[in-house]
């Protein structure tokens, strides 16, 4: 087993050197190590089994399988770099990039069905806004998008003083699946992951930081739904 220990020790040193030379992000290095270690262990286990050292090779293969399974569970429970938060309503599916804070949306109903908000010009967005006056949840999502894309859009738009402001969602209670999507988490995320995801999103979406009161409310609701599982 000393040769195996040397092998894994060498692998760790190589990863550390690569991180320093290539300026690899710690998160990327951790992800490579998470999957690289079980793959390396499996390779050594196969070689040992083929050369007649099955007493060592087979246990090593079992260890590799256990490591890989653990890595898969961890990747499903935590947000990966480049992940997205999704909020859906009857007429919109809104996407928030968790790394850049950029927003975009897909229109699900109405005159602009099937089009992305980024591809719609401002006059047509105002028409879409008018079409959504009977759908408070979709209206709130659209206004959150407009606030980020064109902060002064309200100045040139004639609407009721309270249209879309402070509107409560109209699609019923949020499901656990929706809550995971809002926070950008996979099913099974623990309490720590839920709180961390909520904190990251609120830094971007809190009204005091120039974000959207509507989306901040949805983020808070998602946190409450998921944390209720741990009570």
Backbone as CSV, one residue per row, in Angstrom:
resi,resn,N_x,N_y,N_z,CA_x,CA_y,CA_z,C_x,C_y,C_z
1,UNK,0.826,-1.220,0.000,0.000,0.000,0.000,0.862,1.272,0.000
2,UNK,2.182,1.148,0.286,3.034,2.328,0.313,3.126,2.970,-1.064
3,UNK,3.129,2.143,-2.117,3.188,2.687,-3.476,1.932,3.494,-3.783
4,UNK,0.800,3.017,-3.292,-0.456,3.735,-3.515,-0.435,5.074,-2.796
5,UNK,0.084,5.062,-1.569,0.164,6.310,-0.817,1.052,7.319,-1.536
6,UNK,2.183,6.834,-2.088,3.071,7.716,-2.841,2.356,8.279,-4.063
7,UNK,1.562,7.408,-4.733,0.835,7.841,-5.926,-0.125,8.983,-5.606
8,UNK,-0.928,8.802,-4.561,-1.894,9.832,-4.213,-1.213,11.089,-3.699
9,UNK,-0.111,10.897,-2.963,0.629,12.066,-2.506,1.170,12.867,-3.680
10,UNK,1.691,12.145,-4.681,2.185,12.813,-5.881,1.082,13.530,-6.622
11,UNK,-0.108,12.920,-6.672,-1.243,13.556,-7.352,-1.621,14.857,-6.662
12,UNK,-1.616,14.855,-5.338,-1.941,16.074,-4.599,-0.915,17.176,-4.862
13,UNK,0.375,16.801,-4.876,1.418,17.785,-5.134,1.287,18.352,-6.540
14,UNK,0.986,17.463,-7.521,0.828,17.921,-8.907,-0.323,18.905,-9.038
15,UNK,-1.452,18.613,-8.385,-2.594,19.520,-8.437,-2.245,20.873,-7.830
16,UNK,-1.514,20.843,-6.722,-1.124,22.095,-6.072,-0.207,22.918,-6.971
17,UNK,0.735,22.235,-7.650,1.644,22.948,-8.549,0.895,23.551,-9.733
18,UNK,-0.052,22.779,-10.272,-0.847,23.288,-11.394,-1.654,24.508,-10.984
19,UNK,-2.190,24.465,-9.777,-2.979,25.608,-9.296,-2.122,26.859,-9.228
20,UNK,-0.853,26.708,-8.789,0.021,27.855,-8.677,0.498,28.364,-10.023
21,UNK,0.839,27.427,-10.935,1.378,27.828,-12.230,0.294,28.402,-13.129
22,UNK,-0.879,27.771,-13.138,-1.937,28.164,-14.057,-2.936,29.130,-13.434
23,UNK,-2.729,29.511,-12.193,-3.665,30.408,-11.489,-5.088,29.872,-11.532
24,UNK,-5.227,28.596,-11.243,-6.544,27.963,-11.250,-7.343,28.460,-10.059
25,UNK,-8.625,28.755,-10.289,-9.493,29.167,-9.198,-9.611,28.048,-8.176
26,UNK,-9.657,28.368,-6.885,-9.793,27.314,-5.867,-11.013,26.449,-6.083
27,UNK,-12.143,27.046,-6.524,-13.352,26.252,-6.743,-13.150,25.237,-7.865
28,UNK,-12.441,25.664,-8.933,-12.191,24.748,-10.049,-11.237,23.642,-9.629
29,UNK,-10.232,24.001,-8.820,-9.293,22.991,-8.336,-9.994,21.972,-7.445
30,UNK,-10.865,22.476,-6.567,-11.602,21.567,-5.684,-12.480,20.618,-6.483
31,UNK,-13.110,21.136,-7.539,-13.972,20.296,-8.375,-13.152,19.237,-9.106
32,UNK,-11.964,19.631,-9.610,-11.098,18.676,-10.293,-10.626,17.589,-9.327
33,UNK,-10.281,17.992,-8.116,-9.829,17.024,-7.128,-10.971,16.092,-6.717
34,UNK,-12.183,16.655,-6.604,-13.340,15.863,-6.173,-13.585,14.680,-7.108
35,UNK,-13.428,14.928,-8.423,-13.668,13.855,-9.383,-12.378,13.148,-9.801
36,UNK,-11.259,13.884,-9.747,-9.997,13.281,-10.159,-9.521,12.197,-9.220
37,UNK,-9.713,12.391,-7.911,-9.246,11.400,-6.946,-9.932,10.043,-7.115
38,UNK,-11.280,9.989,-7.211,-11.890,8.679,-7.423,-11.502,8.041,-8.751
39,UNK,-11.287,8.854,-9.793,-10.872,8.293,-11.079,-9.468,7.699,-10.977
40,UNK,-8.580,8.404,-10.272,-7.223,7.892,-10.091,-7.240,6.609,-9.262
41,UNK,-8.053,6.617,-8.205,-8.149,5.425,-7.363,-8.691,4.237,-8.149
42,UNK,-9.689,4.496,-8.996,-10.257,3.419,-9.811,-9.220,2.877,-10.779
43,UNK,-8.406,3.772,-11.379,-7.375,3.325,-12.310,-6.348,2.441,-11.637
44,UNK,-5.903,2.866,-10.451,-4.931,2.047,-9.706,-5.553,0.715,-9.322
45,UNK,-6.844,0.748,-8.898,-7.522,-0.493,-8.512,-7.630,-1.463,-9.654
46,UNK,-7.924,-0.985,-10.847,-8.021,-1.856,-12.022,-6.671,-2.483,-12.337
47,UNK,-5.616,-1.655,-12.314,-4.274,-2.162,-12.617,-3.856,-3.241,-11.609
48,UNK,-4.079,-2.976,-10.326,-3.709,-3.943,-9.299,-4.489,-5.242,-9.451
49,UNK,-5.764,-5.137,-9.802,-6.575,-6.341,-9.983,-6.078,-7.156,-11.165
50,UNK,-5.712,-6.476,-12.271,-5.250,-7.179,-13.469,-3.907,-7.869,-13.274
51,UNK,-3.072,-7.327,-12.384,-1.753,-7.948,-12.180,-1.759,-8.943,-11.026
52,UNK,-2.953,-9.299,-10.554,-3.061,-10.335,-9.535,-3.049,-9.837,-8.113
53,UNK,-3.192,-8.533,-7.913,-3.242,-7.986,-6.557,-4.680,-7.600,-6.219
54,UNK,-5.610,-8.530,-6.472,-7.030,-8.236,-6.277,-7.359,-7.932,-4.822
55,UNK,-6.610,-8.474,-3.892,-6.856,-8.215,-2.479,-6.729,-6.746,-2.144
56,UNK,-5.920,-6.029,-2.914,-5.776,-4.587,-2.732,-6.624,-3.821,-3.757
57,UNK,-6.636,-4.330,-4.998,-7.309,-3.638,-6.086,-8.810,-3.520,-5.902
58,UNK,-9.474,-4.612,-5.486,-10.928,-4.587,-5.357,-11.376,-3.627,-4.248
59,UNK,-10.774,-3.668,-3.060,-11.155,-2.668,-2.050,-10.923,-1.232,-2.521
60,UNK,-9.844,-1.048,-3.319,-9.564,0.288,-3.816,-10.646,0.730,-4.808
61,UNK,-11.126,-0.204,-5.631,-12.222,0.107,-6.548,-13.489,0.486,-5.775
62,UNK,-13.773,-0.243,-4.706,-14.945,0.076,-3.884,-14.801,1.455,-3.258
63,UNK,-13.594,1.787,-2.844,-13.327,3.108,-2.269,-13.544,4.201,-3.317
64,UNK,-13.107,3.934,-4.554,-13.277,4.903,-5.630,-14.754,5.144,-5.927
65,UNK,-15.553,4.067,-5.935,-16.986,4.200,-6.179,-17.647,5.041,-5.094
66,UNK,-17.242,4.814,-3.839,-17.799,5.578,-2.726,-17.434,7.056,-2.845
67,UNK,-16.190,7.356,-3.232,-15.764,8.739,-3.405,-16.538,9.422,-4.526
68,UNK,-16.740,8.695,-5.632,-17.457,9.276,-6.770,-18.914,9.556,-6.409
69,UNK,-19.555,8.632,-5.695,-20.945,8.824,-5.288,-21.071,10.042,-4.382
70,UNK,-20.106,10.191,-3.484,-20.135,11.346,-2.584,-19.965,12.650,-3.365
71,UNK,-19.089,12.638,-4.364,-18.879,13.832,-5.182,-20.131,14.204,-5.953
72,UNK,-20.853,13.201,-6.485,-22.082,13.466,-7.222,-23.139,14.085,-6.317
73,UNK,-23.263,13.551,-5.094,-24.256,14.108,-4.168,-23.920,15.550,-3.828
74,UNK,-22.639,15.824,-3.634,-22.217,17.183,-3.289,-22.479,18.152,-4.432
75,UNK,-22.239,17.710,-5.672,-22.448,18.597,-6.819,-23.914,18.898,-7.036
76,UNK,-24.806,17.949,-6.704,-26.235,18.193,-6.860,-26.767,19.118,-5.780
77,UNK,-26.131,19.140,-4.634,-26.648,19.910,-3.502,-26.129,21.331,-3.435
78,UNK,-25.110,21.652,-4.224,-24.539,22.989,-4.155,-24.533,23.642,-5.517
79,UNK,-24.549,24.944,-5.527,-24.522,25.691,-6.764,-23.154,25.581,-7.406
80,UNK,-23.126,25.374,-8.708,-21.885,25.329,-9.444,-21.628,26.690,-10.094
81,UNK,-20.333,27.032,-10.375,-20.042,28.284,-11.057,-20.825,28.372,-12.358
82,UNK,-21.398,29.540,-12.632,-22.192,29.696,-13.833,-23.620,29.246,-13.664
83,UNK,-24.031,28.934,-12.435,-25.394,28.478,-12.210,-26.398,29.602,-12.353
84,UNK,-27.673,29.226,-12.446,-28.729,30.209,-12.613,-29.818,30.025,-11.571
85,UNK,-30.493,31.119,-11.284,-31.692,31.111,-10.463,-32.872,31.336,-11.399
86,UNK,-33.931,30.536,-11.236,-35.089,30.636,-12.119,-36.343,30.976,-11.317
87,UNK,-37.124,31.910,-11.849,-38.417,32.255,-11.268,-39.430,32.230,-12.406
88,UNK,-40.499,31.451,-12.229,-41.514,31.330,-13.278,-42.835,31.913,-12.818
89,UNK,-43.568,32.428,-13.791,-44.941,32.871,-13.575,-45.758,32.351,-14.751
90,UNK,-47.012,32.763,-14.827,-47.856,32.279,-15.915,-47.366,32.742,-17.281
91,UNK,-46.744,33.922,-17.336,-46.371,34.495,-18.634,-44.881,34.688,-18.832
92,UNK,-44.064,34.458,-17.794,-42.629,34.689,-17.914,-41.836,33.590,-17.209
93,UNK,-40.674,33.287,-17.764,-39.674,32.482,-17.065,-38.418,33.343,-16.989
94,UNK,-38.092,33.787,-15.784,-36.977,34.711,-15.595,-35.749,33.953,-15.117
95,UNK,-34.592,34.325,-15.661,-33.329,33.697,-15.307,-32.362,34.748,-14.785
96,UNK,-31.736,34.446,-13.641,-30.719,35.323,-13.058,-29.414,34.556,-12.983
97,UNK,-28.372,35.076,-13.609,-27.055,34.454,-13.541,-26.456,34.739,-12.169
98,UNK,-26.148,33.692,-11.416,-25.705,33.864,-10.036,-24.288,34.424,-9.940
99,UNK,-23.515,34.360,-11.020,-22.156,34.872,-10.982,-22.070,36.324,-11.444
100,UNK,-22.827,36.666,-12.500,-22.728,38.014,-13.059,-23.862,38.935,-12.627
101,UNK,-24.984,38.366,-12.178,-26.135,39.173,-11.820,-26.987,39.573,-13.011
102,UNK,-26.621,39.132,-14.220,-27.400,39.468,-15.406,-28.743,38.748,-15.393
103,UNK,-29.770,39.429,-15.929,-31.111,38.861,-15.989,-31.581,38.765,-17.436
104,UNK,-32.365,37.743,-17.724,-33.056,37.625,-18.997,-34.326,36.829,-18.736
105,UNK,-35.239,36.853,-19.686,-36.484,36.126,-19.482,-37.055,35.628,-20.786
106,UNK,-37.868,34.590,-20.698,-38.556,34.033,-21.851,-40.048,34.283,-21.679
107,UNK,-40.678,34.864,-22.695,-42.116,35.139,-22.641,-42.876,33.853,-22.947
108,UNK,-43.781,33.473,-22.059,-44.504,32.209,-22.189,-45.908,32.370,-22.743
109,UNK,-46.414,33.599,-22.777,-47.783,33.809,-23.260,-47.926,35.236,-23.764
110,UNK,-48.911,35.457,-24.635,-49.188,36.791,-25.134,-48.615,37.041,-26.514
111,UNK,-48.599,38.306,-26.921,-48.173,38.678,-28.270,-46.714,38.345,-28.546
112,UNK,-45.895,38.269,-27.503,-44.459,38.053,-27.690,-44.033,36.655,-27.224
113,UNK,-44.965,35.733,-27.210,-44.693,34.368,-26.750,-43.510,33.766,-27.513
114,UNK,-42.596,33.148,-26.762,-41.444,32.493,-27.361,-40.235,33.382,-27.544
115,UNK,-40.361,34.678,-27.260,-39.231,35.596,-27.433,-38.543,35.874,-26.094
116,UNK,-37.231,36.121,-26.151,-36.474,36.484,-24.965,-36.553,37.990,-24.756
117,UNK,-36.584,38.394,-23.503,-36.709,39.821,-23.193,-35.543,40.624,-23.756
118,UNK,-34.346,40.067,-23.753,-33.182,40.778,-24.281,-33.333,41.115,-25.761
119,UNK,-34.182,40.349,-26.482,-34.350,40.559,-27.920,-35.535,41.472,-28.249
120,UNK,-36.231,41.948,-27.228,-37.401,42.807,-27.442,-37.001,44.262,-27.199
121,UNK,-37.349,45.168,-28.123,-36.979,46.574,-27.941,-37.897,47.230,-26.906
122,UNK,-37.523,48.427,-26.487,-38.222,49.066,-25.368,-39.696,49.370,-25.645
123,UNK,-40.054,49.881,-26.831,-41.497,50.104,-27.073,-42.317,48.819,-26.948
124,UNK,-41.787,47.710,-27.448,-42.512,46.445,-27.345,-42.542,45.939,-25.904
125,UNK,-41.501,46.237,-25.137,-41.523,45.863,-23.721,-42.629,46.621,-22.984
126,UNK,-42.855,47.873,-23.383,-43.939,48.639,-22.774,-45.300,48.035,-23.132
127,UNK,-45.409,47.523,-24.372,-46.650,46.851,-24.771,-46.836,45.565,-23.959
128,UNK,-45.740,44.839,-23.791,-45.805,43.614,-22.991,-46.228,43.937,-21.563
129,UNK,-45.713,45.031,-21.028,-46.097,45.471,-19.682,-47.603,45.697,-19.606
130,UNK,-48.160,46.338,-20.622,-49.602,46.596,-20.634,-50.402,45.302,-20.687
131,UNK,-49.891,44.319,-21.418,-50.585,43.040,-21.537,-50.610,42.280,-20.211
132,UNK,-49.656,42.573,-19.325,-49.526,41.809,-18.087,-50.193,42.479,-16.888
133,UNK,-50.953,43.522,-17.113,-51.551,44.234,-15.977,-52.507,43.356,-15.175
134,UNK,-53.065,42.318,-15.773,-53.961,41.423,-15.041,-53.258,40.252,-14.389
135,UNK,-51.914,40.212,-14.494,-51.123,39.111,-13.941,-50.037,39.708,-13.042
136,UNK,-50.349,39.964,-11.762,-49.404,40.660,-10.875,-48.029,39.993,-10.771
137,UNK,-47.998,38.661,-10.776,-46.709,37.982,-10.622,-45.831,38.212,-11.851
138,UNK,-46.403,38.020,-13.057,-45.633,38.253,-14.284,-45.231,39.717,-14.398
139,UNK,-46.128,40.611,-14.002,-45.836,42.038,-14.051,-44.663,42.386,-13.138
140,UNK,-44.641,41.789,-11.947,-43.543,42.043,-11.025,-42.212,41.578,-11.578
141,UNK,-42.206,40.414,-12.243,-40.966,39.913,-12.842,-40.499,40.821,-13.973
142,UNK,-41.430,41.237,-14.822,-41.065,42.104,-15.936,-40.515,43.435,-15.423
143,UNK,-41.126,44.000,-14.391,-40.650,45.278,-13.868,-39.271,45.131,-13.220
144,UNK,-39.011,43.978,-12.610,-37.674,43.744,-12.063,-36.638,43.739,-13.190
145,UNK,-37.002,43.129,-14.306,-36.100,43.115,-15.470,-35.902,44.524,-16.014
146,UNK,-36.997,45.268,-16.173,-36.909,46.624,-16.708,-36.082,47.532,-15.807
147,UNK,-36.203,47.336,-14.491,-35.442,48.168,-13.555,-33.940,47.979,-13.735
148,UNK,-33.518,46.784,-14.143,-32.094,46.528,-14.344,-31.649,46.938,-15.750
149,UNK,-32.519,46.732,-16.715,-32.137,47.063,-18.109,-32.234,48.557,-18.392
150,UNK,-33.327,49.182,-17.966,-33.563,50.604,-18.228,-34.097,51.251,-16.956
151,UNK,-33.218,51.646,-16.039,-33.663,52.129,-14.723,-34.668,53.262,-14.757
152,UNK,-34.663,54.098,-15.815,-35.577,55.244,-15.854,-36.800,54.977,-16.730
153,UNK,-37.123,53.703,-16.946,-38.220,53.385,-17.862,-39.561,53.929,-17.387
154,UNK,-39.741,54.042,-16.076,-41.032,54.501,-15.549,-41.314,55.958,-15.925
155,UNK,-40.250,56.739,-16.088,-40.424,58.166,-16.352,-41.172,58.423,-17.662
156,UNK,-40.979,57.546,-18.634,-41.617,57.768,-19.917,-42.799,56.874,-20.171
157,UNK,-43.334,56.248,-19.100,-44.421,55.301,-19.280,-45.608,55.711,-18.432
158,UNK,-46.740,55.914,-19.052,-47.950,56.351,-18.354,-48.677,55.152,-17.808
159,UNK,-48.616,54.979,-16.455,-49.298,53.850,-15.843,-49.846,54.277,-14.505
160,UNK,-50.720,53.458,-13.944,-51.294,53.757,-12.645,-50.188,53.874,-11.614
161,UNK,-50.427,54.712,-10.602,-49.395,54.948,-9.592,-48.949,53.675,-8.905
162,UNK,-49.871,52.720,-8.716,-49.509,51.522,-7.971,-49.464,50.292,-8.852
163,UNK,-49.414,50.451,-10.177,-49.437,49.290,-11.066,-48.175,48.474,-10.900
164,UNK,-48.355,47.236,-10.494,-47.239,46.309,-10.395,-46.350,46.505,-9.199
165,UNK,-46.593,47.526,-8.375,-45.727,47.790,-7.241,-46.276,47.125,-5.992
166,UNK,-45.444,46.337,-5.368,-45.853,45.668,-4.153,-46.874,44.572,-4.397
167,UNK,-47.014,44.151,-5.621,-47.994,43.113,-5.938,-47.560,41.788,-5.358
168,UNK,-48.516,41.050,-4.855,-48.199,39.736,-4.314,-48.339,38.700,-5.405
169,UNK,-47.546,37.594,-5.366,-47.626,36.562,-6.375,-49.038,36.018,-6.478
170,UNK,-49.423,35.676,-7.722,-50.775,35.202,-7.920,-50.886,33.742,-8.270
171,UNK,-49.791,32.978,-8.125,-49.813,31.589,-8.568,-49.833,30.600,-7.418
172,UNK,-50.161,31.060,-6.206,-50.249,30.145,-5.078,-48.917,29.962,-4.382
173,UNK,-48.918,29.043,-3.412,-47.726,28.811,-2.611,-46.597,28.233,-3.461
174,UNK,-45.368,28.645,-3.151,-44.195,28.154,-3.855,-43.917,26.708,-3.475
175,UNK,-43.629,25.871,-4.465,-43.293,24.479,-4.199,-41.813,24.355,-3.857
176,UNK,-41.415,23.208,-3.298,-40.004,22.994,-2.991,-39.165,23.014,-4.259
177,UNK,-39.675,22.444,-5.348,-38.938,22.442,-6.611,-38.683,23.868,-7.075
178,UNK,-39.711,24.706,-7.015,-39.551,26.102,-7.409,-38.565,26.815,-6.489
179,UNK,-38.624,26.508,-5.198,-37.725,27.154,-4.236,-36.267,26.815,-4.531
180,UNK,-35.992,25.541,-4.848,-34.625,25.159,-5.216,-34.170,25.935,-6.448
181,UNK,-35.048,26.091,-7.443,-34.688,26.792,-8.666,-34.432,28.272,-8.400
182,UNK,-35.236,28.879,-7.540,-35.052,30.295,-7.217,-33.683,30.521,-6.582
183,UNK,-33.277,29.629,-5.680,-31.994,29.785,-4.993,-30.828,29.185,-5.770
184,UNK,-31.119,28.546,-6.908,-30.050,27.970,-7.713,-29.410,26.761,-7.082
185,UNK,-30.179,25.979,-6.336,-29.669,24.811,-5.634,-30.266,23.529,-6.203
186,UNK,-29.604,22.415,-5.923,-30.126,21.119,-6.304,-30.911,20.512,-5.164
187,UNK,-31.823,19.584,-5.477,-32.600,18.913,-4.426,-31.679,18.280,-3.389
188,UNK,-32.054,18.405,-2.134,-31.263,17.820,-1.061,-30.260,18.762,-0.435
189,UNK,-30.222,20.013,-0.880,-29.280,20.965,-0.284,-29.568,21.117,1.209
190,UNK,-28.500,21.246,1.992,-28.643,21.366,3.435,-28.926,22.787,3.875
191,UNK,-29.149,22.940,5.171,-29.494,24.252,5.718,-28.406,25.286,5.457
192,UNK,-27.139,24.869,5.569,-26.037,25.808,5.347,-26.029,26.313,3.914
193,UNK,-26.204,25.386,2.937,-26.226,25.779,1.532,-27.396,26.711,1.232
194,UNK,-28.548,26.442,1.847,-29.731,27.272,1.628,-29.473,28.691,2.117
195,UNK,-28.922,28.802,3.325,-28.672,30.137,3.887,-27.607,30.893,3.092
196,UNK,-26.579,30.186,2.626,-25.530,30.839,1.851,-26.064,31.323,0.508
197,UNK,-26.885,30.482,-0.162,-27.462,30.884,-1.445,-28.382,32.084,-1.269
198,UNK,-29.181,32.073,-0.206,-30.069,33.196,0.079,-29.268,34.474,0.295
199,UNK,-28.179,34.372,1.045,-27.369,35.553,1.335,-26.735,36.115,0.046
200,UNK,-26.224,35.230,-0.833,-25.623,35.690,-2.083,-26.640,36.430,-2.951
201,UNK,-27.825,35.827,-3.081,-28.845,36.427,-3.940,-29.356,37.753,-3.378
202,UNK,-29.516,37.822,-2.068,-30.028,39.052,-1.472,-29.044,40.207,-1.621
203,UNK,-27.752,39.906,-1.704,-26.767,40.966,-1.938,-27.002,41.632,-3.283
204,UNK,-27.516,40.843,-4.250,-27.764,41.381,-5.580,-29.165,41.970,-5.714
205,UNK,-30.134,41.370,-5.030,-31.531,41.694,-5.268,-32.192,42.561,-4.207
206,UNK,-31.524,42.805,-3.086,-32.153,43.589,-2.028,-32.438,45.005,-2.535
207,UNK,-33.632,45.540,-2.262,-33.975,46.887,-2.728,-32.984,47.960,-2.286
208,UNK,-32.399,47.805,-1.101,-31.435,48.800,-0.613,-30.169,48.829,-1.462
209,UNK,-29.928,47.737,-2.212,-28.747,47.661,-3.072,-29.124,47.907,-4.531
210,UNK,-30.303,48.484,-4.761,-30.744,48.760,-6.118,-31.403,47.584,-6.798
211,UNK,-31.765,46.570,-6.038,-32.393,45.389,-6.610,-33.899,45.509,-6.682
212,UNK,-34.552,44.364,-6.794,-36.003,44.321,-6.982,-36.694,43.835,-5.717
213,UNK,-37.650,44.624,-5.234,-38.410,44.210,-4.056,-39.199,42.935,-4.348
214,UNK,-39.688,42.815,-5.569,-40.468,41.633,-5.935,-39.602,40.379,-5.881
215,UNK,-38.427,40.422,-6.540,-37.559,39.248,-6.551,-36.985,38.971,-5.163
216,UNK,-36.703,40.028,-4.396,-36.230,39.814,-3.034,-37.279,39.056,-2.229
217,UNK,-38.560,39.381,-2.453,-39.625,38.660,-1.771,-39.672,37.200,-2.164
218,UNK,-39.448,36.916,-3.457,-39.447,35.527,-3.918,-38.259,34.757,-3.336
219,UNK,-37.119,35.424,-3.223,-35.942,34.783,-2.642,-36.182,34.458,-1.167
220,UNK,-36.788,35.385,-0.443,-37.116,35.137,0.959,-38.121,33.990,1.099
221,UNK,-39.084,33.959,0.185,-40.082,32.890,0.233,-39.440,31.533,-0.025
222,UNK,-38.506,31.484,-0.984,-37.817,30.228,-1.285,-37.034,29.732,-0.070
223,UNK,-36.364,30.643,0.605,-35.606,30.274,1.809,-36.550,29.702,2.872
224,UNK,-37.693,30.366,3.078,-38.628,29.917,4.109,-39.186,28.523,3.762
225,UNK,-39.498,28.305,2.490,-40.035,27.000,2.078,-39.041,25.883,2.353
226,UNK,-37.768,26.114,1.993,-36.784,25.046,2.139,-36.354,24.846,3.586
227,UNK,-36.255,25.931,4.340,-35.845,25.773,5.742,-36.946,25.130,6.575
228,UNK,-38.193,25.188,6.110,-39.272,24.541,6.849,-39.070,23.032,6.900
229,UNK,-38.290,22.485,5.952,-38.001,21.041,5.978,-37.113,20.673,7.149
230,UNK,-36.340,21.662,7.636,-35.359,21.364,8.683,-35.886,21.679,10.079
231,UNK,-37.119,22.175,10.182,-37.671,22.509,11.502,-38.070,21.237,12.271
